[in-house]
Amino acid sequence: MLYDIFIDPFVQMYDMPDFFLQVLWEGFVAGILYALIALGFVLIFKASGVFNFAQGIMVVFAGLTLVGLHENGVPAYLALILTIGVMAVLAYGVERIVMRPLVNQPEIILLMATIGLTYFLVGFGEFVFGGEPKQMITEELGLPTGSTAFEIGERGLIILQHIDIAAAVIAVVMVIALAIFFNKTRIGRALRAVADDHQAALSVGISLNQIWAIVWFAAGLVALATGIMWGARSDVSFALEIVAFKALPVLILGGFTSIPGAIVGGLIIGFGEKIGELYWGGLVGGGVESWLAYIIALIFLLFRPQGLFGERIIERI
């Protein structure tokens, strides 16, 4: 039994290196996409200090809006532009209707507000687009299809899906762009100031309403990119909201305010769940990919609750 659990997987990795590399590639793509989802949460948390429960449904809503517009005769690229506009309107509405009346309220109030926003978007999305899964307009948007096979050794073969390569490249570009935005721009510095103290930020002339509108719009763009990438790999449905909550273990690992932490946390979860499912899933009856991320997060909460890149917060009581 001990051999099956700890030794046999490494023997398989040595005997079938192509299979192991294929697993690593799948884990890398999943990890990068998890990191992209986590970035939406990081954006909102940096600006308001609250976990945005609605980020998952924003991913679904953005994807459904894009596909729904195209199904009603709107050309793909025009539908993409209109969807960006819809996310801008959503950001403005959230700032005006939800966030502005709650300035300086306790964080739990803001969290409950995002939960309410989640159920509103679920109901509104089902009313407008229906509850059936929809096919992402991959080819119409110019995203690549097909795959490329690479030979490893004499009999080994690794297959890379073109959409996975595109997803990884787009996610990496967005991560780098957001990191530069936060660290090198005036708005990015203002975002960090707002996250530290709403009242202090207001006292030095930072427009809290403007910052919140910008950050919710940025989170909406991240949600749109995530919805396109995940939808292209499977389909666009409300089940994507469950996938989006894989970002929670990613945030726990990397830290709720860290963009590099989101990347590292996403890769740890992506690699971990793919390797765990394929090499140890049979020993526990399968389904490792659905719960391993949360076990890893629980371990981190016990020993390093601030995450790998988070700051330890010490409050005087």
PLY file of the C-alpha trace (Angstrom):
ply
format ascii 1.0
element vertex 317
property float x
property float y
property float z
element edge 316
property int vertex1
property int vertex2
end_header
0.00 0.00 0.00
2.79 2.39 0.90
4.50 1.58 -2.40
1.30 2.32 -4.35
0.83 5.69 -2.67
4.33 7.15 -2.60
6.64 5.17 -4.90
4.59 3.92 -7.85
3.65 7.42 -9.15
7.33 8.38 -9.40
8.09 5.13 -11.19
5.36 5.98 -13.70
6.81 9.45 -14.19
10.18 7.89 -15.01
8.78 5.18 -17.28
6.37 7.52 -19.13
7.97 10.99 -19.24
5.71 12.09 -22.10
2.63 11.37 -19.99
4.12 13.28 -17.06
4.93 16.28 -19.28
1.38 16.21 -20.65
0.07 16.32 -17.08
2.39 19.23 -16.27
1.15 21.15 -19.31
-2.50 20.60 -18.37
-1.69 21.71 -14.84
0.11 24.81 -16.10
-2.82 25.91 -18.27
-5.35 25.29 -15.49
-3.12 27.10 -12.99
-2.73 30.16 -15.20
-6.49 30.34 -15.73
-7.09 29.96 -11.98
-4.64 32.82 -11.46
-6.57 34.93 -13.97
-9.79 34.32 -12.05
-8.03 35.16 -8.78
-6.87 38.49 -10.21
-10.47 39.67 -10.34
-10.81 38.96 -6.64
-7.47 40.66 -5.91
-8.54 43.82 -7.75
-11.70 44.25 -5.68
-10.00 43.31 -2.42
-7.24 45.85 -3.01
-9.76 48.62 -3.58
-12.36 47.82 -0.91
-10.80 45.32 1.47
-13.65 42.86 0.89
-13.88 39.49 -0.80
-16.00 39.96 -3.94
-18.39 37.02 -3.83
-19.82 38.14 -7.19
-16.63 37.65 -9.23
-17.58 34.10 -10.20
-20.96 35.06 -11.60
-19.36 38.05 -13.35
-17.27 35.55 -15.32
-20.44 33.72 -16.35
-22.40 36.90 -17.05
-19.67 38.34 -19.27
-19.40 35.11 -21.27
-23.16 34.78 -21.66
-23.46 38.40 -22.78
-20.86 37.89 -25.50
-22.40 34.66 -26.79
-25.96 35.97 -26.43
-25.26 39.09 -28.49
-23.68 36.99 -31.23
-26.64 34.60 -31.26
-28.88 37.59 -31.92
-27.01 38.55 -35.07
-24.29 40.83 -33.74
-20.88 40.22 -35.38
-18.33 38.67 -33.05
-15.97 41.63 -32.65
-18.83 44.10 -32.29
-20.36 41.76 -29.69
-17.01 41.82 -27.85
-16.96 45.63 -27.82
-20.59 45.78 -26.68
-19.85 43.26 -23.92
-17.01 45.49 -22.69
-19.56 48.30 -22.63
-21.98 46.14 -20.65
-19.27 45.43 -18.08
-18.56 49.17 -17.87
-22.25 49.87 -17.22
-22.28 47.10 -14.62
-19.24 48.64 -12.91
-20.86 52.08 -12.87
-24.11 50.64 -11.53
-22.36 48.69 -8.78
-20.45 51.80 -7.72
-23.52 54.06 -7.73
-26.12 51.68 -6.30
-24.16 49.25 -4.12
-20.77 50.61 -3.10
-21.32 54.37 -2.72
-23.98 54.08 0.02
-21.70 51.69 1.95
-18.60 53.87 2.27
-16.90 53.30 5.66
-19.30 50.49 6.54
-17.92 47.27 8.12
-16.37 44.79 5.71
-19.07 42.21 6.43
-21.66 44.64 5.06
-19.72 44.97 1.81
-19.38 41.19 1.59
-23.13 40.74 2.02
-23.67 43.35 -0.68
-21.57 41.31 -3.15
-23.55 38.18 -2.23
-26.75 40.04 -3.04
-25.21 41.18 -6.32
-24.40 37.55 -7.11
-27.99 36.40 -6.83
-29.21 39.40 -8.80
-26.84 38.57 -11.69
-27.84 34.88 -11.54
-31.53 35.72 -11.83
-31.04 38.45 -14.41
-28.70 36.26 -16.47
-31.15 33.34 -16.50
-34.00 35.68 -17.41
-32.13 37.22 -20.36
-30.02 34.33 -21.64
-31.72 31.22 -20.26
-30.07 28.50 -18.24
-28.78 26.24 -21.05
-25.04 25.91 -21.73
-23.85 27.86 -24.77
-20.94 27.33 -27.13
-18.23 30.00 -27.04
-17.68 31.72 -30.40
-14.05 30.68 -30.55
-13.41 30.77 -34.31
-15.46 33.96 -34.81
-13.20 35.77 -32.33
-10.11 34.59 -34.17
-8.98 32.26 -31.40
-6.97 29.27 -32.61
-8.39 25.77 -32.80
-6.84 22.38 -33.36
-3.71 20.99 -31.74
-0.02 20.33 -32.27
1.74 17.09 -31.33
5.38 16.92 -30.24
7.34 13.70 -30.15
9.25 12.90 -26.96
11.75 10.12 -27.40
10.90 7.18 -29.64
7.27 6.59 -28.65
6.36 9.55 -26.48
3.90 12.20 -27.66
2.69 15.47 -26.14
-0.43 17.13 -27.55
-0.87 20.88 -27.05
-4.27 22.36 -27.80
-3.92 25.69 -29.57
-6.67 27.26 -27.47
-4.73 26.29 -24.33
-1.62 28.00 -25.67
-3.64 31.14 -26.49
-5.26 31.07 -23.05
-1.89 30.82 -21.33
-0.42 33.69 -23.40
-3.43 35.98 -22.84
-3.49 35.23 -19.12
0.24 35.95 -18.75
-0.10 39.24 -20.67
-3.03 40.34 -18.49
-1.19 39.42 -15.30
1.87 41.44 -16.34
-0.29 44.40 -17.43
-2.19 44.46 -14.13
1.03 44.18 -12.12
2.45 47.20 -13.96
-0.85 49.05 -13.53
-0.87 48.54 -9.76
2.79 49.31 -9.12
3.68 51.99 -11.68
0.59 54.18 -12.17
-1.01 56.89 -10.08
-4.36 55.11 -10.13
-2.68 51.93 -8.93
-1.17 53.74 -5.95
-4.55 55.32 -5.23
-6.12 51.86 -5.24
-3.73 50.71 -2.54
-4.43 53.82 -0.49
-8.18 53.24 -0.71
-7.74 49.65 0.39
-5.74 50.71 3.47
-8.20 53.32 4.74
-11.27 54.75 3.00
-11.47 57.85 5.17
-7.76 58.64 4.90
-7.90 58.28 1.13
-10.82 60.71 0.97
-8.98 63.20 3.18
-6.06 63.46 0.70
-8.31 64.05 -2.29
-8.67 60.56 -3.72
-12.09 60.04 -5.28
-13.36 56.85 -3.72
-16.28 56.61 -6.14
-14.02 56.98 -9.19
-11.54 54.40 -7.89
-14.27 51.86 -7.18
-15.81 52.35 -10.64
-12.40 51.84 -12.29
-11.55 48.75 -10.27
-14.93 47.10 -10.84
-14.57 47.77 -14.56
-11.07 46.25 -14.51
-12.45 43.23 -12.65
-15.18 43.02 -15.30
-12.57 42.92 -18.08
-10.73 40.16 -16.25
-14.03 38.31 -15.87
-14.69 38.68 -19.61
-11.26 37.32 -20.56
-11.73 34.46 -18.10
-15.19 33.65 -19.44
-13.89 33.56 -23.02
-10.95 31.30 -22.17
-12.86 28.88 -19.95
-15.84 28.92 -22.30
-13.59 28.07 -25.25
-12.21 25.08 -23.36
-15.65 23.72 -22.39
-18.78 25.85 -22.77
-20.43 28.90 -21.22
-22.83 27.97 -18.45
-23.60 28.80 -14.84
-21.41 25.85 -13.85
-18.43 28.12 -14.54
-19.26 29.94 -11.32
-18.19 26.82 -9.39
-14.92 26.70 -11.32
-14.38 30.38 -10.51
-14.46 29.64 -6.80
-11.26 27.62 -7.25
-9.78 31.11 -6.97
-10.45 31.04 -3.23
-7.76 28.40 -2.49
-5.49 30.30 -4.89
-5.98 33.48 -2.88
-5.40 31.68 0.40
-2.10 30.30 -0.91
-0.84 33.49 -2.50
-2.38 36.18 -0.32
-5.49 38.24 -0.95
-3.60 41.38 -2.02
-0.74 39.92 -4.04
-0.69 39.67 -7.83
2.48 37.50 -7.82
0.79 35.43 -5.11
-2.19 34.83 -7.41
0.16 33.50 -10.08
2.12 31.22 -7.74
-1.03 30.05 -5.96
-2.75 29.31 -9.26
0.18 27.24 -10.49
0.39 25.29 -7.23
-3.31 24.44 -7.41
-3.18 23.69 -11.14
-0.18 21.36 -10.91
-1.34 19.83 -7.65
-4.83 18.84 -8.69
-3.80 17.42 -12.09
-0.95 15.34 -10.64
-3.09 14.30 -7.68
-6.00 13.19 -9.85
-3.97 11.22 -12.36
-1.50 9.56 -10.03
-3.41 9.19 -6.77
-7.05 9.54 -7.81
-7.49 5.79 -8.29
-6.39 5.07 -4.73
-9.16 7.22 -3.23
-11.92 6.52 -5.73
-11.30 9.50 -8.01
-12.60 13.05 -7.72
-9.31 14.37 -6.31
-9.41 17.35 -8.67
-12.63 18.62 -7.10
-11.39 18.80 -3.48
-7.58 18.75 -3.36
-7.31 22.52 -3.78
-9.38 23.08 -0.66
-7.31 20.60 1.36
-4.14 22.48 0.35
-5.82 25.75 1.32
-6.83 24.32 4.71
-3.23 23.32 5.41
-2.08 26.84 4.59
-4.73 28.34 6.87
-3.41 26.24 9.74
0.26 27.11 9.28
0.45 30.32 7.22
-2.97 32.01 7.12
-1.63 35.15 5.41
-0.46 33.10 2.40
2.93 32.96 0.74
3.04 36.63 -0.25
0.53 38.15 2.17
1.48 40.37 5.06
0.92 39.23 8.62
-1.66 41.55 10.15
-1.32 42.24 13.87
-4.20 44.13 15.43
-4.10 45.71 18.86
-6.98 44.55 21.06
0 1
1 2
2 3
3 4
4 5
5 6
6 7
7 8
8 9
9 10
10 11
11 12
12 13
13 14
14 15
15 16
16 17
17 18
18 19
19 20
20 21
21 22
22 23
23 24
24 25
25 26
26 27
27 28
28 29
29 30
30 31
31 32
32 33
33 34
34 35
35 36
36 37
37 38
38 39
39 40
40 41
41 42
42 43
43 44
44 45
45 46
46 47
47 48
48 49
49 50
50 51
51 52
52 53
53 54
54 55
55 56
56 57
57 58
58 59
59 60
60 61
61 62
62 63
63 64
64 65
65 66
66 67
67 68
68 69
69 70
70 71
71 72
72 73
73 74
74 75
75 76
76 77
77 78
78 79
79 80
80 81
81 82
82 83
83 84
84 85
85 86
86 87
87 88
88 89
89 90
90 91
91 92
92 93
93 94
94 95
95 96
96 97
97 98
98 99
99 100
100 101
101 102
102 103
103 104
104 105
105 106
106 107
107 108
108 109
109 110
110 111
111 112
112 113
113 114
114 115
115 116
116 117
117 118
118 119
119 120
120 121
121 122
122 123
123 124
124 125
125 126
126 127
127 128
128 129
129 130
130 131
131 132
132 133
133 134
134 135
135 136
136 137
137 138
138 139
139 140
140 141
141 142
142 143
143 144
144 145
145 146
146 147
147 148
148 149
149 150
150 151
151 152
152 153
153 154
154 155
155 156
156 157
157 158
158 159
159 160
160 161
161 162
162 163
163 164
164 165
165 166
166 167
167 168
168 169
169 170
170 171
171 172
172 173
173 174
174 175
175 176
176 177
177 178
178 179
179 180
180 181
181 182
182 183
183 184
184 185
185 186
186 187
187 188
188 189
189 190
190 191
191 192
192 193
193 194
194 195
195 196
196 197
197 198
198 199
199 200
200 201
201 202
202 203
203 204
204 205
205 206
206 207
207 208
208 209
209 210
210 211
211 212
212 213
213 214
214 215
215 216
216 217
217 218
218 219
219 220
220 221
221 222
222 223
223 224
224 225
225 226
226 227
227 228
228 229
229 230
230 231
231 232
232 233
233 234
234 235
235 236
236 237
237 238
238 239
239 240
240 241
241 242
242 243
243 244
244 245
245 246
246 247
247 248
248 249
249 250
250 251
251 252
252 253
253 254
254 255
255 256
256 257
257 258
258 259
259 260
260 261
261 262
262 263
263 264
264 265
265 266
266 267
267 268
268 269
269 270
270 271
271 272
272 273
273 274
274 275
275 276
276 277
277 278
278 279
279 280
280 281
281 282
282 283
283 284
284 285
285 286
286 287
287 288
288 289
289 290
290 291
291 292
292 293
293 294
294 295
295 296
296 297
297 298
298 299
299 300
300 301
301 302
302 303
303 304
304 305
305 306
306 307
307 308
308 309
309 310
310 311
311 312
312 313
313 314
314 315
315 316
